[in-house]
């Protein structure tokens, strides 16, 4: 059974990834209505959700990019990296609180791992 901490981390990760994919899709693809993702971005989001749901290291990891095991397929890894490169610098404009929480989590985890 999964701990509450892992469940919360998984939910936060999926929320952030979905917001970043939505931002990328709405700014780069033809579907600009803000409600529906294009087929490729919807597929990437479903894949990210699936990989997060199967992650065995959720309790101890910070972010997927820092994980010792890269579980994304090479094609999906390239696609999510493209999304992250685009959305990363822009997400603070659209979701400042979410972005600040993400940054704070990263700082806390770096300090924690230095002490270990």
PLY file of the C-alpha trace (Angstrom):
ply
format ascii 1.0
element vertex 116
property float x
property float y
property float z
element edge 115
property int vertex1
property int vertex2
end_header
0.00 0.00 0.00
1.22 3.44 -0.93
1.87 6.06 1.75
0.02 9.37 1.83
3.31 11.17 1.18
3.82 9.21 -2.05
0.24 9.83 -3.12
0.61 13.58 -2.59
3.92 13.67 -4.46
2.42 11.71 -7.34
-0.59 14.06 -7.55
1.63 17.16 -7.48
3.92 15.73 -10.14
1.03 14.89 -12.45
-0.58 18.29 -11.89
2.63 20.12 -12.79
3.37 17.96 -15.83
-0.20 18.32 -17.10
-0.08 22.11 -16.75
3.23 22.21 -18.62
1.91 20.00 -21.43
-1.25 22.11 -21.68
0.78 25.31 -21.89
3.04 23.84 -24.56
0.15 22.50 -26.61
-1.94 25.66 -26.51
0.99 27.85 -27.49
2.51 25.60 -30.17
-0.26 23.60 -31.81
-3.28 24.54 -33.85
-5.88 23.79 -31.17
-5.94 27.14 -29.38
-9.31 26.89 -27.60
-7.66 26.19 -24.24
-9.81 23.19 -23.34
-8.71 20.26 -25.47
-5.19 18.99 -26.09
-4.10 17.86 -29.53
-3.81 14.12 -30.04
0.00 14.05 -29.61
-0.04 16.06 -26.40
-2.92 14.02 -24.99
-0.91 10.88 -25.70
2.14 12.37 -23.95
0.05 13.34 -20.92
-1.45 9.85 -20.65
2.03 8.35 -20.93
3.35 10.66 -18.18
0.43 9.72 -15.92
1.04 6.03 -16.56
4.77 6.29 -15.82
4.10 8.26 -12.65
1.54 5.71 -11.49
4.09 2.90 -11.96
7.02 4.73 -10.33
8.59 2.64 -7.56
10.78 5.49 -6.34
8.10 8.10 -5.65
8.73 8.05 -1.91
12.40 9.02 -2.26
12.85 10.87 -5.54
12.59 14.58 -6.21
11.81 14.84 -9.92
11.88 12.40 -12.83
14.90 14.20 -14.30
16.85 13.39 -11.12
15.78 9.76 -10.94
18.46 7.10 -11.23
16.24 5.03 -13.52
14.87 6.75 -16.61
11.63 4.89 -17.32
10.47 6.98 -20.29
11.03 5.48 -23.72
13.62 7.40 -25.78
10.94 8.93 -28.02
8.74 10.03 -25.12
11.77 11.33 -23.24
12.61 13.61 -26.18
9.01 14.80 -26.36
8.73 15.57 -22.64
12.11 17.33 -22.67
10.89 19.56 -25.51
7.77 20.39 -23.52
9.79 21.11 -20.36
12.27 23.35 -22.19
9.42 25.42 -23.58
7.09 25.46 -20.59
9.64 25.63 -17.78
10.53 29.31 -18.15
6.93 30.31 -18.96
5.00 28.38 -16.31
5.67 31.04 -13.66
3.52 33.49 -15.63
0.53 31.15 -15.78
0.89 29.21 -12.51
3.18 31.17 -10.14
2.18 29.36 -6.93
2.63 25.93 -8.49
6.01 27.00 -9.87
7.22 28.37 -6.54
6.18 25.20 -4.71
8.08 23.15 -7.29
11.21 25.28 -6.90
11.00 25.14 -3.11
10.69 21.35 -3.22
13.83 21.19 -5.35
15.82 23.33 -2.92
14.68 21.32 0.09
15.49 18.01 -1.60
18.97 19.19 -2.66
19.77 20.18 0.91
18.40 16.90 2.23
20.47 14.81 -0.18
23.66 16.75 0.64
23.21 15.84 4.29
22.71 12.11 3.55
0 1
1 2
2 3
3 4
4 5
5 6
6 7
7 8
8 9
9 10
10 11
11 12
12 13
13 14
14 15
15 16
16 17
17 18
18 19
19 20
20 21
21 22
22 23
23 24
24 25
25 26
26 27
27 28
28 29
29 30
30 31
31 32
32 33
33 34
34 35
35 36
36 37
37 38
38 39
39 40
40 41
41 42
42 43
43 44
44 45
45 46
46 47
47 48
48 49
49 50
50 51
51 52
52 53
53 54
54 55
55 56
56 57
57 58
58 59
59 60
60 61
61 62
62 63
63 64
64 65
65 66
66 67
67 68
68 69
69 70
70 71
71 72
72 73
73 74
74 75
75 76
76 77
77 78
78 79
79 80
80 81
81 82
82 83
83 84
84 85
85 86
86 87
87 88
88 89
89 90
90 91
91 92
92 93
93 94
94 95
95 96
96 97
97 98
98 99
99 100
100 101
101 102
102 103
103 104
104 105
105 106
106 107
107 108
108 109
109 110
110 111
111 112
112 113
113 114
114 115
